[in-house]
Amino acid sequence: MTSFKFMILYLYGPDSYRRGAVLRDKILASFSKKHPDGLVDYFDLEKDDELDRTVGFSRSAGLFASFKLGVLTNPGEAEEKSLIELLKSYLEDKDTTLVLICEKKLGKKFDFLLKPPVQSWAFDLLSEREVTSFIKKRAGELEFELKTEEIKDLIVTFGTDLWVLSQELEKMALGGAVENEASTPEFIDSIKGFVYGRSVKDKLRALHFLLNKNDAGAIFNMASAWAGGGSKVVFANYDGAVKGGKLEYEEALLDFALK
């Protein structure tokens, strides 16, 4: 994946945690290393005019950067014929890479994305046994051990959502205890208001309430777990920036609210 000889990368399936990890740790990291002056942009095709903006991405971005990478989310919301024409037009673009992120595999007319020169990855949900292995491995990376009952409690409380499980394990590694914050209606309503607010004012109001009663890290973790589509990608990038020492959680939350 480091060579980027494939101009379209197709990531699909309901496991957003592993999708996000491949996007952040492999695709974006490799692109930034190989093209430090390259341009990365994000296109949420659920929004009006985003498809038109994507059409001109290679041409207009070329004025500022030789190499470009565009991340497309919610492609199922775009007009089918126009999206197919757009994707095929990028198949031979040697300077632009498109990363297509889908919650589920697109329809039969998009099967050309499953063949070369496109490179594709499927991310199905893990079984409970696989989630157990994930928890053990992640705990090992965080340098602590869990008892069998503690692993079962995590799965019972948080299901098989790898985002939330990973965040809970990080809190436990710092000395916290497993706690189901989502059980508090007031908290979860505010998280929804922050993530899905229709205006900057709504998001800032929700964030102000949350920060008065909760740790910024906990807010970030829950918000990223609730986010979907393009917002999930945005939170994954924030997470990388925070862990890389480029941002604080409060700064990431405020930046998201102001978008």
C-alpha positions in Angstrom: 0.0 0.0 0.0 3.0 2.3 0.4 3.6 2.7 -3.4 0.1 4.1 -4.2 0.2 2.8 -7.7 -3.5 2.2 -7.4 -5.4 5.4 -8.1 -8.6 4.4 -6.3 -8.6 2.6 -2.9 -12.0 1.1 -1.9 -12.6 0.4 1.9 -16.1 -1.0 2.7 -17.8 -2.8 5.5 -19.5 -2.0 8.8 -16.3 -2.3 11.0 -15.5 1.5 11.1 -12.7 0.9 13.6 -10.5 -1.2 11.4 -11.5 0.9 8.3 -10.4 4.0 10.2 -7.1 2.4 11.3 -6.2 1.4 7.7 -7.1 4.9 6.5 -5.2 6.7 9.2 -2.2 4.5 9.9 -1.5 3.1 6.5 -3.0 5.2 3.7 -2.7 8.7 5.1 0.5 8.0 6.9 2.1 6.5 3.8 0.9 9.3 1.6 2.2 12.0 4.0 5.6 10.3 4.2 5.9 9.9 0.4 4.4 13.3 -0.5 5.0 15.7 2.5 3.8 18.6 0.4 0.8 16.7 -1.0 -2.8 17.9 -0.6 -5.4 15.8 1.4 -9.1 16.8 1.2 -12.3 15.3 2.4 -15.6 15.0 0.5 -18.9 14.0 2.2 -21.1 13.0 -0.7 -24.2 13.3 1.5 -23.9 17.1 1.1 -25.1 19.1 -1.9 -22.5 20.0 -4.5 -19.8 17.8 -2.9 -19.8 15.5 -6.0 -19.2 18.6 -8.2 -16.3 19.7 -6.0 -14.8 16.2 -6.2 -14.9 16.3 -10.0 -12.6 19.3 -10.1 -10.4 18.1 -7.3 -7.5 16.9 -9.5 -7.5 19.9 -11.8 -7.9 22.7 -9.3 -5.7 21.2 -6.6 -2.9 20.8 -9.2 -2.4 24.6 -8.9 -1.2 24.1 -5.3 0.1 20.5 -5.0 1.6 18.0 -7.4 0.1 15.0 -5.6 -3.4 14.8 -4.1 -5.4 12.4 -2.0 -9.2 12.7 -1.6 -11.2 10.8 1.0 -14.8 10.3 -0.1 -17.5 9.3 2.4 -21.2 8.5 2.1 -20.9 7.6 -1.7 -24.3 5.8 -1.5 -25.9 9.2 -1.2 -24.6 10.5 -4.5 -26.3 10.1 -7.9 -25.2 6.7 -9.1 -24.4 7.5 -12.8 -22.5 10.6 -12.0 -20.5 8.8 -9.3 -19.5 6.0 -11.6 -18.4 8.5 -14.3 -16.4 10.3 -11.6 -14.6 7.2 -10.3 -13.8 5.9 -13.8 -12.3 9.3 -14.7 -9.8 8.9 -11.9 -8.7 5.4 -12.7 -5.7 6.6 -14.8 -4.9 9.8 -12.9 -1.3 9.3 -11.8 -1.2 12.2 -9.5 -4.4 11.8 -7.6 -5.6 9.0 -5.3 -9.2 8.7 -4.2 -10.1 6.7 -1.1 -13.7 5.6 -1.1 -15.1 4.8 2.4 -18.4 2.9 2.6 -20.5 1.5 5.4 -21.4 -1.4 3.1 -20.4 -2.6 -0.3 -21.9 -0.6 -3.2 -24.2 -2.2 -5.7 -23.4 -4.4 -8.7 -22.8 -1.5 -11.0 -19.8 -0.6 -8.8 -18.2 -4.1 -9.1 -15.4 -2.6 -11.2 -14.1 -1.3 -7.9 -13.4 -4.9 -6.9 -10.9 -5.4 -9.8 -7.5 -4.0 -10.7 -6.4 -1.2 -11.0 -8.6 -0.5 -7.9 -7.4 -1.9 -4.6 -10.2 -2.9 -2.2 -10.5 -4.1 1.4 -13.6 -5.5 3.2 -14.2 -4.9 6.9 -16.8 -7.2 8.3 -17.8 -7.1 11.9 -15.8 -9.4 14.1 -17.2 -12.3 16.0 -17.3 -12.3 19.8 -14.3 -14.7 19.8 -12.4 -12.3 17.5 -13.4 -9.3 19.7 -12.0 -11.1 22.7 -8.7 -11.6 20.9 -8.8 -7.9 20.0 -9.3 -6.9 23.6 -6.4 -9.1 24.8 -4.1 -7.7 22.1 -5.1 -4.1 22.7 -4.6 -4.5 26.5 -1.2 -6.0 25.9 -0.2 -3.0 23.7 -1.3 -0.8 26.6 0.8 -3.0 29.0 -1.8 -4.4 31.3 -3.7 -7.6 31.7 -7.4 -8.4 32.0 -9.1 -11.2 33.7 -11.6 -13.4 31.7 -14.5 -11.9 33.7 -13.4 -8.3 33.0 -13.3 -9.1 29.2 -16.8 -10.5 29.4 -18.0 -7.4 31.3 -16.5 -5.2 28.6 -18.3 -7.1 25.8 -21.6 -7.2 27.7 -21.4 -3.4 28.5 -20.1 -2.2 25.1 -20.9 -4.9 22.7 -18.5 -5.4 19.7 -17.9 -1.7 18.9 -14.1 -1.7 18.6 -14.0 2.2 18.9 -15.6 2.2 22.3 -13.8 -0.9 23.5 -10.4 0.6 22.6 -11.2 3.9 24.3 -12.4 2.1 27.4 -9.2 0.0 27.5 -7.1 3.2 27.2 -9.0 4.7 30.2 -8.4 1.4 32.2 -4.7 1.6 31.4 -4.7 5.0 33.0 -6.3 3.7 36.1 -10.0 4.2 35.3 -12.7 1.7 35.7 -15.2 0.4 33.2 -18.2 2.7 33.2 -21.1 2.9 30.9 -21.4 6.7 30.3 -24.1 6.0 27.7 -26.5 5.0 30.5 -26.9 8.7 31.4 -29.6 10.1 29.2 -28.5 13.7 29.8 -24.9 12.9 28.8 -25.8 11.0 25.6 -28.3 13.6 24.5 -25.6 16.2 24.8 -23.2 14.0 22.8 -25.8 13.7 20.1 -26.3 17.4 20.1 -22.6 18.0 19.8 -22.0 15.4 17.0 -25.2 16.0 15.0 -26.0 19.7 15.8 -27.4 21.6 12.8 -25.5 24.7 13.6 -22.2 25.9 15.2 -24.3 27.4 17.9 -26.0 24.1 18.8 -22.7 22.3 18.8 -21.0 24.9 21.0 -23.9 24.9 23.5 -23.7 21.1 23.8 -19.9 21.2 24.2 -20.1 23.8 26.9 -22.5 21.7 28.9 -20.4 18.6 28.5 -17.1 20.3 29.4 -18.7 21.6 32.6 -19.3 18.1 33.9 -16.9 15.7 32.1 -13.3 15.2 31.1 -12.4 16.3 27.6 -10.9 12.9 26.8 -14.1 11.1 27.8 -16.2 13.5 25.7 -13.9 13.0 22.7 -14.1 9.2 23.1 -17.9 9.0 23.2 -18.3 11.6 20.4 -16.0 9.6 18.1 -17.9 6.4 18.9 -21.3 8.1 18.0 -19.9 9.8 14.9 -20.6 8.3 11.5 -19.6 8.8 7.9 -17.3 11.7 7.3 -17.4 12.7 10.9 -15.9 9.3 11.8 -12.9 10.0 9.5 -12.5 13.5 11.0 -12.4 12.1 14.6 -9.9 9.4 13.5 -7.6 12.2 12.2 -8.1 14.2 15.4 -7.2 11.1 17.4 -4.0 10.7 15.5 -3.1 14.4 16.0 -3.8 14.2 19.7 -1.7 11.1 20.2 1.0 12.7 18.1 1.1 15.7 20.4 -0.2 18.1 17.8 -3.5 18.8 19.5 -5.2 18.6 22.9 -8.6 17.0 23.2 -10.2 20.4 24.0 -8.8 21.9 20.8 -10.0 19.0 18.7 -13.5 19.2 20.2 -13.7 23.0 19.6 -12.4 22.6 16.0 -15.1 20.0 15.3 -17.8 22.3 16.8 -16.8 25.2 14.6 -16.9 23.2 11.4 
